[in-house]
């Protein structure tokens, strides 16, 4: 983890610095409301109630522990998993944003253009927290050291979840490469037409971005005072072509949404043999498919040939939201939430979070076997995955808009109108247009 963090730091700083330059170029609001004065970090006189919005299962129990230990700083939590960013955006427009909100790394630049955050660096405890996190995550949350707008919470190194009993039944071993994965998908489907290797969710751009990330598909870079957009690079097209072939051959399903009731039902009925997921997803199957305990294994993500690179899907921060009147208390709770070993252990066991705090990586639970997964040390797999993530990947300043465009085009491709490669071209055009609309200097990269 430490080696990965060191390698990623430079890329994260470049991306963060780029987002700052973008904001300066697109409006004068880039810094207004995002810097806190010293007086704004004064402790409140009397009891305080904070609002914290998130999408993490079991977070209410984590917050309950805090509330029991801190009677003068009570926290009310709200799960916004049904429409995370829509809910946050609407609250910002209405002036009713919470004190703290869970925000993915890829959404930070976009929300900052909406002046969504308050800079907590006036609080000495906020700046002091830097040493407690994996460096690359801190760089993304602080926008290259210009302030403290969020604390990192978790990351999402990817791996392959395998129904080991189904693989054994059909004489298969976990595939090491994507070519082997496709060949095994063909064997499974030929042996049982009602069985597919996995599913492709066309409405999940974040997952697809993780697949692109693994193949060193550099979607964005920044140099010469402008963004270079390469969403439709050759590496991206290689990934898209691969999954298009699986879709065309009906070797993967396209009718399931990740985390949906229908998805779990398909796994429950033994209709799908594997799942390409992230570290935080380990609790999904444990909690929703308890009868399949002992039937799942987690192995390294299939690779492209001899390249051992992996990908990252998701990972979030807890951001200090504009309008909070209790910055001192927010920093205190946010620090505890994302660095306290007891809190981190609960978040991992209840919500499946793979912590961004260095203390979290030393949790006993991450070095032990997990009963649901045959007592295998699954977090060793995720640790190796994290060490093999391509560190040159960066997010663009209009990522949300690009993701929506990509999803729309992928959904059409999955329905037989167009291709996934064409969806990448659509997303590339959207990226360039959305930046132009915000007066952000950008050009198509090579």
N, C-alpha and C positions, 0 to 999 in steps of 0.2 A: 504494500500500500504506500509506503513512504517513497519508494522509487518511482511509482506511477505518479504520485503527487508532484514530485520534483520535475518530471518530464512534462507534465501537463501545464505547469505554472506559466511558462512563457506564452503558450497559446492562449490561455485564459486571459492573461494580461493584455495581449494584442486585441483580442475580441472585445474586452471591456473598454479599452482605450478607444477602439473604433466606435463603440456605442456612444461614448461621451462626445466624440467629434460629431457624430450624426445629430445628436440632440442640439448641439450648439448651432448646427447648420439649419435645422428645420424649424426652430422656434425659440423664443426667448424664455419659454417656460421650463427649459431643461433643468434649471437650477432653482427656480422659485418654488418655495414650499418643500424643497428637498434638502434643506440644510437647517439644522437645529441650533438655536442659540444656547449658551450655557445655562441661562435661566430656565429653559424648557426641560432641563434634566433635574430639576429640583424635586425631591420627594414630596408626595402629596401630604397634606395635613388631614389625617384621618384615614378611614378605610377606603379602598379603591376596588372597583369591579372592572375587569378587562374583558373584552370580547376577542375570542380567538376562533377563526374559521379554518377548517381543514377537511381533508378527505380520508383520514387514516382510521381504519377500523380499530375500535378499542381506545381511541384517544380520550374518550370521556372518563375512562378509568385512570388514565395517566393524570389528567387534570384533577380528578377527585383526590388523588394522592397529594398534589400540590395544595389544593384547597384545605386539606386536613392539616397540613404542616404550616400554612401561611394564612391565618385567619384575617389579617389586615389587607391582603391582596388576593381577592377572590377572582377566579377566571370562569367565564361562561363559554362553553365550546359549542360550535354549530358545525354539523357535517354538511358540506356543500358538494358532495361527490356527484350529485345528479347534474349539476351545471356549474362547475367550479369557477371558470373565468367569466361566464355570463353573470353569475351572481356578484362576483367582485366588481366587474365593470359597471353593473347597474348601481351598486352601492356607491361607487366613486362618483358617478354622475349625480346621484341624489344627496351626496354629502353624508352618507350613513355608513361609511366603510368601518370595519372593525379596527381594533388597535393592532392586531396581528393577523396575518393570513398566510396560508400555505401557498407558495408560488414555485412552479417548476423553474429550473435553471433556464430553460429555453424561452420562458415567458417573461423573465426579468427585463430584458431590453425593451420588449414591446410595452410592458406596463410602465416602464420609466418614461417612455415618450408621452404617456398619459398623466405624468406627474403624480404617480400613484403612491410614492414612498416618501417617508421622512428620514432624514439622515440622523442616525443615532450616535454619531461620533462625538457629540458634545458630552456623552456619558462615558466616563473613563472605563467603566466596566465593559462597555461595548467594544472599544478599541482593544482592551486587554484580552478579549475573548479570541482574538486572531490566532494565538498560539495553540488553541485547543482544537483546531480543525485541520483537516487535510488541506494543504496550501492551495491547491487548484480550486477547491470549492469556495474557499474564502475569497479568492480573487474574483470569481464570477459574481459573488454576492455583494462585493464592495465596489464593483466597477473600476478595477485597476487601482485600488487604493485611494479613490477620491472621496470616500465616505464609507459609512456602514449602513446599508439599506436593508440587510437581511442577514440572518444567521443560517448557514447550511444545516440541513437536517439529514438527508440520506442520499445515496447514489444507487444506480441500477445496473451493475455489471450483469451481462446476459449469459445464459447457459441453456442447455437442452434438457427438458423434463421428459423422461421416458417411462412408459408403462412397461416395466421390465417383464411382466408376465406375458403380455401380448407379444413382445419381441421374442421371448424364449419359445413361445408356442409356435412361432413361424420360423424358428431357426435363425434369428437375426441377432447381431450384436450392435451396440450403439455405434452409429456411423461417425467416422472421424472427419470426413469432408462432406461438402454439399453435394458432390457428385454421388457419393455413397448414399447420402440421405435420399436423393431422388431415385436411385436404383432400388432402395429398400421400400420407398413409397409405392413403386410399381409392383414389387413382389407382394406387398401386403394387400393391395387392391385387387391384384389378380387372384390371390388366394381367397379373398373375401370381399366381394363388391360392396358390401355394406360398411367396410372399414377403410378409413383414410388415415394417412400419416399425421396430418395436422389440419389446421384451418388458416386461411388468409383473411384477416379482417380489413377490408378496404377502407373502412372508416376510422382507421387508427394510424394516422401519419407518424405519431411519435414512435410506435413500434417499428414501422417501416424505416424511419430515420435511423433507428438502432441497427438495422440490417445494413443500411448504407454506410454507417459509421464503421462497421466491422471491415468493410471492403475498402477502407481508406478513401471513401468518396467525399472529397472536400467540397461541401456545399457553398461555403463562403470563405473569403479571405479579405484582408484589408491592407492596402499599401497605396502609396502615392495619393493619400487623402481621398480615396474612394474605395467602395466595396467592389469586390470581384465575385460575381455570382456564377457558380458552376453546379447548380442543382442537377442539371442533366449531363453530368460528366460521363466519361466512358465507364468508370467504375460503378456509377449509379445505374447505368443502362445494363451492365452485366448482371446486377442483382435483379433488376426489373425483368429482364429477359428470362432469367432462371425461374422466377415465380410465375411468369406468364405461361411458360411451358407446363408447369405443374397444374395450373388452373385449366389450361386448354385440354389437358389429358384427364381432367377430373380426378386428379390424385390428391387434391386438397379441397376442402370445402370453403365456400365464400359467403355462406348464409348465416354466419355466427359472429356476434360481437364479443370482444374480449370481456370477460367477467359477467356475461349475461346469464340469466337462468337457462336459456337455450344451450349455451356453451357447456355449462355444468351437466345438463341433461344428456348431451351427446357423449361426454366422457363417462357419465354414470352408466350409459347403455353400451359401453365398450365400442363405440363407433370411431374413436380417434385414439391414435397410439402414442402421440407425443405433443409437446407444447414448447414453443420457442419463447422463453420468458426471461425475466430479470430476477435479481436476488429478492426484491420485495414481494415477489409473487409466491414464495414458498408456502406462505400461510393460506393462500387462496384454496389450494386443493385440500390441505389439511382440514380447513374449517368447513368447506362446502362438500367435500366427498370423503367423509370419515370412514365409510365402509371400504375404501380402497387403500387404507393404511397398509404399508408393506408391499404395495404393488408398484410404487413409484421410485425411480432413481433420478438423480440429477448428475449430468455429465457435461463435459466441456461442449460449447457450441461447435457445430461442424465448421470447418474452416475452408477457405478458398485455396485449394492445393496445399502447398507446404507452408503457407503463411499462417502463423499461429494467432493472428490478431483476433480480438473479440470486439464486442460492441457494448454500448451503454443505452439503456432504455429508461428514461425517467430520472427520478431523483428530484428532490425539492428543497426549498428553503422555507424559513418562517420570516416573512417580511414585516418591517415596521411600516404601517400604513399611514398615509396622509390623514391628518385630522385627529390623530390620537392626542389626547390631553394628558396622558400618563406615560411619558416616555421612560422615566426612571423605572417605574414598576414594570413596564413592558420589557425593558432590557433585563431586569432581574428574572422575570419568568422565562423569557426566551433563552437566557443562559442556562438556567436549570433544565429546561425542557430538552435542550440539545447537547448538554455536556454531563449532566448528573448520571452516574452509572445506574442508579435505580430507575430513573426515568427512561434511560436508553434501553435497559433490559426489558422493561414493560413494552416499550414501543416495538422492540424486535419480536417479542413473544406474542403480542396481541395484534400488531399491525404489520409485521413482517418487514419493518424498516431495516435497511442495511446502513448503519450510521456513518455520517460524515465526520463526526468527532473522533479524534485519535483515541480517546479513552474508550469509545464505543467498540473499536476494532479489537479491544482486549477483553471484551465481555466473555465470561466463561461459556455462555451458550454458543458462541461462535467457534469454539474449539471442541465442542462435544458432538456426538452423534445425535441425530434427530430421529426420534422413535417412528414418526410417520413414514420416514424415508429409510426404513430398514436399519435405523441407527447409523446411517452413513454420515460422514462429516461433510455435509453438503456445502458448508460455508468455506471449506478449503477450495472447493471448485469455484465459488464466486470470488474468492481472494485471488486465485490464479487468473480468472477472467479479468479482474480489475487491473492486474499488472500487465495484461496484454491488450488493453484498450488503446487504439490509435489516438495519440495525444495532440494531433494537429487539427482536430475537428473544432469548428466554431459555429455558433448560432448567429443568424441574421437579425437585424433590428425589426423586421416585419414578419417574424417567424409564424405567428399565429395566423396571419392572412395567407401565408404560403402553405401552411399545413391544411387549412380549410380548402384551398384550391386543389391541393394534391389529393385530399380525400375525395372530393367531388369527382375528380377525373378518374381516380382508382375505382370508385364505385361504378362508374359508367363502364370502365374496362372489364370489371368483374361480371357485369351484366351483358357483356358481349359487344359493347359500343366503344371501340378504341382499344388501346393496349396500355400496359403499365409504363412502357417506354414513352408513349405519347403523354401519359400523365405527368411524367417528369418534365417534359417540354412545356406543358401547360404551367406547371409550378414554377419553372424557370422564368417564363414570361410574366407570371404574377409577381414574382419577387422583384423583377426589374421595374415593373409598373408601379407597384406599391411604394417602392423607395422613391421613384420619381415624383409620385403624388405628394410625398412628404419632403420634397426637395433634398433628398439624401443622395449624394453623388454615388453612382453605381454604374457598372458596365458588365457585360457578359465576359466571363473569364474563359480561359483556354482549358 
